[in-house]
Amino acid sequence: MNPTFRPLVKVLGLSKSYGRRRVLNQLEFDVASGSGLVVKGSNGSGKTTLLEILATISRPDEGLIEVCGTNISDCLLYTSPSPRDGL
């Protein structure tokens, strides 16, 4: 890997649970500028949860998300509770 490579999106150790159900477990990936990412899986496997976290609609339980080198892990765009939060 190029030592000067800086990904557009970097995800490290991303985890999220709903109660006792863990839907993301230590997920890690990089997305380079100009590239794409495909997310596929069965129903309930965490695809929507991942997209909500990346869109800052939901917070991860653990992990780091960087966009253009800026940590967005604790950012929330939308703060109303989700029905999945059990609130």
C-alpha positions in Angstrom: 0.0 0.0 0.0 1.1 3.5 -0.8 2.4 5.2 2.5 0.8 8.5 1.4 -2.6 6.9 0.7 -5.4 8.6 2.7 -8.8 7.0 2.3 -11.9 9.1 1.7 -13.7 6.9 4.3 -12.0 4.8 7.0 -13.8 2.5 9.4 -12.0 0.7 12.2 -13.5 -1.7 14.8 -17.1 -0.6 14.2 -19.6 -2.5 16.4 -23.3 -1.9 17.1 -25.8 -3.9 19.1 -29.5 -3.7 19.6 -30.1 -5.2 23.0 -28.4 -8.6 23.0 -28.3 -8.7 19.2 -25.0 -7.6 17.8 -25.4 -6.6 14.1 -21.9 -5.1 13.5 -18.9 -6.7 15.0 -15.5 -5.1 14.6 -16.1 -4.1 11.0 -13.1 -2.5 9.2 -12.7 -1.1 5.7 -11.3 1.8 3.7 -12.9 3.5 0.7 -10.6 5.4 -1.6 -11.7 8.5 -3.5 -13.3 7.6 -6.8 -14.0 4.0 -5.7 -17.2 2.4 -4.6 -18.3 -0.1 -2.0 -21.0 -2.8 -2.2 -22.7 -3.9 1.0 -24.7 -7.1 0.8 -26.0 -9.6 3.3 -29.1 -11.3 4.5 -32.0 -9.6 6.2 -31.0 -8.4 9.7 -27.3 -8.6 9.0 -26.6 -4.9 9.6 -26.6 -3.3 6.2 -29.1 -0.5 7.1 -27.4 0.0 10.5 -24.0 0.5 8.8 -25.5 3.1 6.4 -27.3 4.9 9.3 -24.0 5.1 11.2 -22.1 6.3 8.1 -24.8 8.9 7.5 -24.5 10.0 11.2 -28.2 9.1 11.8 -27.0 6.6 14.5 -23.9 6.2 16.7 -21.8 3.1 16.8 -21.3 1.3 20.2 -17.6 1.1 19.4 -15.2 2.0 16.6 -13.8 4.9 14.6 -15.2 6.5 11.4 -13.1 9.0 9.5 -14.2 11.0 6.5 -11.4 12.9 4.8 -9.4 12.4 7.9 -12.0 13.9 10.3 -13.4 11.7 13.0 -17.3 11.6 12.7 -17.8 8.7 15.1 -19.6 10.9 17.7 -21.5 13.1 15.2 -25.3 12.9 14.9 -27.2 14.5 12.2 -30.6 13.3 13.4 -31.2 12.8 17.1 -34.8 11.5 17.5 -34.8 7.9 18.9 -35.3 5.0 16.5 -37.9 2.4 17.3 -34.9 -0.1 17.3 -33.4 1.8 20.3 -36.2 0.5 22.5 -37.1 4.0 23.8 
